[in-house]
Amino acid sequence: MGKGAKPRQLNENEAKAFAKAIRISPQKLNLVAKLIRGKDANAAMTALKFSRRRVSEDVSKVLWSAISNAENNHQLDVDRLFVSEATVGRAFAIKRFRARARGRAASITKPFSNLTVVVREREDTK
């Protein structure tokens, strides 16, 4: 006895990858995610490769994982993939403090983010 199989949440022409606890604020991560939304998978990888932001390396790993999932797990054509969704969410924040003058303290929050990338295969428009 156990749980039944969970139904697939994505369409048959979609694949997804997810990264937890990326050490950057969601606002900064969303700037890089905006870069790849709606783009062709190859163009998105190129844009991330030449981006100067530190987090673009983590985003490219997640995108690469989504492309690999599409190819290996769902038998989708890699050349027809595009980024249909790139969503960013808050994970948690580590709270620290910094000692200040006269025995006081200032709080420091170190935020973490989650990233989900969904790639979809384009339909033939003939």
Secondary structure, DSSP 8 states (H G I E B T S, - for coil): ---------S-TTEEEEEEEEESS-HHHHHHHHHHHTTSBHHHHHHHHHT---TTHHHHHHHHHHHHHHHHHTS---GGGEEEEEEEEEEEEEEEEEEE-GGG-EEEEEEEEEEEEEEEEE-----
